[in-house]
């Protein structure tokens, strides 16, 4: 863990990878809510189980991501028709669930860029993983499926992706405290399953981030104690110090990522200027 920023308004603690964060969280000698939270709240049995899932991988929601990508196919293809075409084959980056269920061998798909496509571009994405304690764990997973589908869509378009997670809360001293992790570097091949835990599993926040907060020198300022609430939800802070092309704010009750995921993804893609 390293401190990226520490001033009167912001304190940002960061990890270079989810692996590093999971090991750090797992090493907590005095876990509180990061361990005591029940499965209905965290979707895991313990802090150790959550850390092990983060390290070994979690793909429980992959069918939901694939189904959303299948629904997206026509809408994305229409938006990108002048730049990309959907190619079906026996091998590819993702599955067309409709064709797969129909037994069609050429059920795999990828977006194949036309010559005028913008090659070599890197899109930097920042996702705020904080949400209220009252948020149902299923809604966290549902929002995560939408974010994963967006990331995978950008990947299928052939752009490089730099992906970050941030959990930001307001402290008792009026500072914004952030726990951040770089999930993916644009120089690495992207496997969507490797970022699925961080973007869609309730224990990313409710066990791993809580454990990091409990071990911080500013534990009390972050209310990171049993019954302390672990801070009040805050908007993203990392974007003040690093430029991002796409930001996904904290999950709220009326959230477009869960109410209209197809429209939200299309808006994000077109807003990037990748297509006219």
PANU-964860 format. One line per 3 residues: number of its first residue (from 1); for each residue x negated, y negated, z of C-alpha. Coordinates in Angstrom, 1 decimal, padded with zeros to 4 digits, always signed. Layout:
// residues N
NUM = X,Y,Z | ...
END
This chain:
// residues 276
1 = +000.0,+000.0,+000.0 | -001.2,-003.5,-000.8 | +000.1,-007.0,-000.1
4 = +000.7,-008.8,-003.4 | +002.0,-012.1,-001.8 | +002.3,-013.4,+001.7
7 = +003.4,-017.0,+002.3 | +006.0,-018.9,+004.2 | +008.8,-017.9,+001.8
10 = +007.8,-014.4,+000.6 | +006.1,-011.3,+001.7 | +005.6,-008.6,-001.0
13 = +004.2,-005.2,-000.3 | +003.5,-003.0,-003.3 | +002.5,+000.5,-004.4
16 = +000.8,+001.5,-007.7 | +003.0,+004.5,-008.1 | +006.0,+006.4,-006.7
19 = +003.7,+009.2,-005.7 | +001.7,+006.7,-003.5 | +004.8,+005.3,-002.0
22 = +006.3,+008.8,-001.2 | +003.1,+009.9,+000.6 | +003.0,+006.7,+002.6
25 = +006.6,+007.0,+003.6 | +006.2,+010.6,+004.5 | +003.2,+009.8,+006.8
28 = +005.4,+007.7,+009.1 | +004.5,+008.7,+012.7 | +007.6,+007.1,+014.3
31 = +010.4,+007.2,+011.8 | +013.7,+005.8,+012.9 | +016.7,+005.4,+010.5
34 = +014.5,+006.7,+007.7 | +014.7,+010.1,+009.4 | +018.0,+009.9,+011.3
37 = +020.2,+008.8,+008.5 | +022.7,+011.6,+007.6 | +023.1,+013.4,+004.3
40 = +026.4,+011.5,+003.5 | +024.4,+008.3,+003.6 | +021.1,+009.3,+002.1
43 = +021.9,+012.4,-000.1 | +019.0,+014.3,+001.6 | +018.5,+016.2,+004.8
46 = +015.3,+014.4,+006.0 | +012.6,+011.9,+005.2 | +010.3,+014.8,+004.3
49 = +012.9,+016.2,+001.9 | +013.3,+012.8,+000.2 | +009.5,+012.3,-000.1
52 = +009.1,+015.8,-001.6 | +011.9,+015.1,-004.1 | +010.2,+011.8,-005.1
55 = +006.9,+013.7,-005.7 | +008.2,+016.9,-007.3 | +011.0,+015.3,-009.3
58 = +014.8,+015.1,-009.1 | +017.0,+015.5,-012.2 | +020.5,+016.1,-010.7
61 = +022.0,+013.2,-012.6 | +020.3,+014.1,-016.0 | +023.6,+015.4,-017.5
64 = +025.3,+012.1,-016.7 | +022.5,+010.2,-018.3 | +022.7,+012.4,-021.5
67 = +026.5,+012.0,-021.6 | +026.2,+008.2,-021.4 | +023.5,+008.2,-024.1
70 = +025.8,+010.3,-026.3 | +028.6,+007.7,-025.8 | +026.1,+004.9,-026.6
73 = +025.0,+006.4,-029.9 | +027.6,+004.9,-032.2 | +027.6,+001.5,-030.4
76 = +023.8,+001.2,-030.3 | +023.5,+002.5,-033.9 | +026.0,-000.2,-035.1
79 = +024.1,-002.9,-033.3 | +020.7,-001.8,-034.6 | +021.9,-000.6,-038.1
82 = +019.5,-002.9,-039.9 | +016.5,-001.8,-037.9 | +017.0,+001.7,-036.6
85 = +018.8,+004.9,-037.6 | +019.7,+007.8,-035.5 | +018.0,+010.9,-036.6
88 = +019.3,+014.4,-035.7 | +017.1,+017.5,-035.7 | +016.4,+020.7,-033.8
91 = +013.9,+018.7,-031.7 | +013.9,+015.1,-030.5 | +013.8,+012.7,-027.5
94 = +017.4,+013.3,-026.3 | +020.4,+015.4,-026.8 | +023.7,+014.6,-028.4
97 = +026.0,+016.3,-026.0 | +028.9,+016.5,-028.4 | +026.9,+018.4,-031.0
100 = +025.2,+020.5,-028.3 | +028.6,+021.6,-026.9 | +029.7,+022.4,-030.4
103 = +026.7,+024.7,-030.9 | +025.1,+022.6,-033.6 | +021.3,+023.4,-033.8
106 = +020.4,+019.9,-034.9 | +021.8,+018.3,-031.7 | +018.6,+016.4,-030.7
109 = +018.4,+012.7,-031.5 | +016.0,+009.8,-031.6 | +016.2,+006.3,-032.9
112 = +013.8,+006.1,-035.9 | +012.6,+002.5,-036.5 | +012.8,+001.0,-040.0
115 = +009.7,-000.8,-041.4 | +010.9,-004.2,-040.2 | +011.2,-003.1,-036.6
118 = +009.0,-004.9,-034.0 | +006.3,-002.3,-033.2 | +003.9,-002.6,-030.3
121 = +006.2,-004.7,-028.1 | +006.2,-004.1,-024.3 | +009.4,-004.7,-022.4
124 = +008.9,-005.3,-018.6 | +011.9,-004.2,-016.5 | +012.5,-005.0,-012.8
127 = +015.2,-003.2,-010.8 | +016.5,-004.4,-007.4 | +017.2,-001.2,-005.4
130 = +018.7,-002.9,-002.3 | +022.4,-002.6,-001.5 | +024.7,-002.8,+001.5
133 = +025.0,+000.0,+004.0 | +028.7,+000.3,+003.1 | +027.9,+001.2,-000.5
136 = +028.9,+004.8,-001.2 | +026.0,+007.0,-002.3 | +027.9,+008.1,-005.4
139 = +028.0,+004.5,-006.6 | +024.3,+004.2,-006.1 | +023.8,+007.2,-008.4
142 = +026.3,+005.9,-010.9 | +024.5,+002.6,-011.1 | +021.2,+004.5,-011.5
145 = +022.6,+006.5,-014.4 | +023.3,+003.2,-016.2 | +019.8,+001.9,-015.6
148 = +018.2,+005.1,-016.7 | +020.3,+005.1,-019.9 | +019.1,+001.6,-020.6
151 = +015.5,+002.5,-020.0 | +015.8,+005.6,-022.2 | +017.5,+003.6,-024.9
154 = +014.6,+001.2,-025.0 | +012.2,+004.1,-025.1 | +014.1,+005.7,-028.0
157 = +013.8,+002.3,-029.9 | +010.0,+002.7,-029.8 | +009.1,-000.2,-027.5
160 = +006.6,+000.2,-024.6 | +008.1,+000.0,-021.1 | +006.6,-001.3,-017.9
163 = +009.0,-000.5,-015.1 | +009.2,-001.8,-011.5 | +011.4,-001.2,-008.5
166 = +011.9,-003.8,-005.8 | +013.9,-003.7,-002.6 | +014.2,-007.3,-001.2
169 = +015.8,-008.4,+002.1 | +016.1,-011.5,+004.1 | +014.1,-011.5,+007.4
172 = +014.8,-013.0,+010.8 | +012.2,-015.7,+010.0 | +014.0,-016.7,+006.7
175 = +011.3,-015.1,+004.6 | +012.2,-012.7,+001.7 | +010.5,-009.3,+002.3
178 = +010.0,-007.1,-000.7 | +009.0,-003.5,-001.0 | +007.9,-002.9,-004.6
181 = +006.5,+000.0,-006.7 | +005.3,+000.2,-010.3 | +007.2,+003.2,-011.6
184 = +005.8,+003.3,-015.1 | +003.0,+001.7,-017.2 | +003.5,+001.0,-020.8
187 = +000.2,+002.8,-021.6 | +001.7,+006.1,-020.4 | +004.2,+008.4,-022.1
190 = +007.7,+008.0,-020.5 | +009.5,+011.0,-019.1 | +012.8,+009.7,-017.9
193 = +013.0,+012.5,-015.3 | +009.9,+011.1,-013.5 | +011.7,+007.8,-012.7
196 = +015.1,+009.3,-012.0 | +014.7,+009.5,-008.2 | +013.5,+005.9,-007.9
199 = +016.3,+004.5,-009.9 | +019.3,+006.7,-009.0 | +018.7,+008.5,-005.7
202 = +020.1,+006.9,-002.5 | +017.1,+008.1,-000.5 | +014.8,+005.8,-002.5
205 = +016.2,+003.0,-000.4 | +017.7,+004.7,+002.6 | +014.7,+006.9,+003.5
208 = +011.5,+005.8,+001.5 | +011.9,+002.1,+001.6 | +013.2,+002.2,+005.2
211 = +010.1,+004.2,+006.2 | +007.8,+001.6,+004.5 | +009.6,-001.2,+006.4
214 = +009.3,+000.7,+009.7 | +005.5,+000.9,+009.2 | +005.1,-002.8,+008.3
217 = +003.4,-005.3,+010.6 | +006.6,-007.3,+010.0 | +008.9,-004.5,+011.1
220 = +010.8,-006.6,+013.6 | +011.2,-009.5,+011.2 | +012.7,-007.0,+008.7
223 = +015.1,-005.6,+011.4 | +013.6,-002.2,+010.6 | +014.7,-000.5,+013.8
226 = +017.5,+001.8,+014.6 | +020.7,-000.3,+014.7 | +018.8,-003.3,+013.3
229 = +020.4,-003.1,+009.8 | +017.0,-003.2,+007.9 | +017.7,-006.8,+006.8
232 = +020.3,-008.6,+004.7 | +020.3,-007.9,+000.9 | +018.4,-010.5,-001.1
235 = +018.0,-011.2,-004.8 | +014.8,-010.2,-006.6 | +011.6,-012.0,-005.6
238 = +008.9,-010.3,-007.6 | +010.0,-012.2,-010.7 | +008.7,-015.4,-009.2
241 = +005.1,-014.0,-009.4 | +005.3,-011.6,-012.5 | +007.2,-012.3,-015.7
244 = +009.9,-009.7,-016.6 | +012.0,-009.3,-019.8 | +014.8,-007.5,-018.1
247 = +016.0,-007.8,-014.5 | +018.7,-005.7,-012.9 | +020.0,-007.3,-009.7
250 = +021.2,-005.6,-006.6 | +024.2,-003.4,-006.7 | +027.4,-005.2,-005.6
253 = +031.1,-004.1,-005.3 | +032.1,-005.4,-008.7 | +029.1,-004.4,-010.7
256 = +029.0,-004.2,-014.5 | +026.6,-001.4,-014.5 | +029.3,+000.8,-012.9
259 = +032.4,-000.8,-014.4 | +031.3,-001.2,-018.0 | +027.9,+000.6,-018.5
262 = +028.2,+000.8,-022.3 | +028.8,-002.9,-022.7 | +026.1,-003.7,-020.1
265 = +023.5,-001.7,-021.9 | +024.4,-003.1,-025.4 | +024.2,-006.7,-024.0
268 = +020.8,-006.0,-022.4 | +019.4,-004.5,-025.7 | +020.7,-007.3,-027.9
271 = +019.6,-010.0,-025.4 | +016.0,-008.8,-025.7 | +015.9,-010.0,-029.4
274 = +014.9,-006.6,-030.6 | +017.7,-006.9,-033.2 | +019.3,-009.9,-034.9
END
